[in-house]
């Protein structure tokens, strides 16, 4: 509509002022069903792979479940940001959908898998060349930027290999130049901390926690040589026994090497106090052997199931264990894993011998001749 006789600089008279409130509502989070529908809409995956995609992102900790809704974890945010920044071509929806079409072409015989892989690895700005570039020029400050989520309320959430931390952006740096931070759950919903009061409450609770207390080293039992600590955790006070290699790694500020036994935790009994508890008070909790037991290399395990004692073997770190009954006379709480391996090999030998043993042929059926008169 044209305004008559309106020129630049003309005065405007306010005749009426109304105040109206508008609120924007973000779209609802995906449920597993809605995510599958969205994947199908974008052309990502196939009906045979939808379920594995949804379960994989949960197994790897990229998303977590709250009720029926899926929400991204800090790890998920970090991985998505790094991939989008460093691998934009491979993380675009169009690329994933196009790749699915090419896989269909391979299945239909329109192109070979060698042609497809050669294009992927060695084509224009191929994946291999991109990896070489990244390995030569890694900017850790840049990676830290991707792993930090600004909450725009004076706080931020940062994910690192040591866990997930809530950071106070306005607090002064400590002696080492680090921001004031508190540890939060690795599966935390970032948007639960949008309220600054929730963030301040997390810092207050962390400040009031009792510092971890080293109780001593166990002198006997399954966990002989392990160090016991009393800690104040998110869900209450608990006791934790650490393997010597784990203790050494913590002292050096490193992650425990692969194969180091995981910590063993016990809730602190109600009749004991975190500030006064001693090793003598809790040594009995670690005397009982927990089942299933795993070998240090995580390849063998023994346990007690509904059908009795059993032993298990993992062919690789990602493979599922294969189980067999533990022969009579062996206690899963005390058996040595060297003996478990010998028993397993003996069972393999027995099965192989049974397969090679020739089976007796059945005697041919006798035929009765009729007498003819």
Buried (B, 14 or more C-beta within 10 A) or exposed (E): EEEEEEEEEEEEEEEEEEEEEEEEEEEEBBBBEBBBEEBEEEBBBEEEEBEEBBEEBBEEBBBBEEEEBBBBBBBBBBBBBBEEEBBEEBBEEEBBBEBBEBBEBBEEEEEEEEEBEEEBEEEEEBBEEBEEEEEEEEEEEEBEEBBBBEBEBBBBBBBBEEEBBBBBBEEEEEEEEEBBBBEBEEBBBBEBBEEEEBBEEBBEEBEEBEEEBEBEBBEEBBBEEBBBBBBBEEEEBBBBBBBEBBBBBEEEEEEBEEEBBEBBEBEBEEEBEBEEBEBEBBBEBBEEBEBBBBBEEBBBBBBBEEEEBBBBBBEEEEEEBEBEEBEEEBEBBEBEBEEBBEBBEEBEEEEEEEEEEEEEEEEEEEEEEEEEE
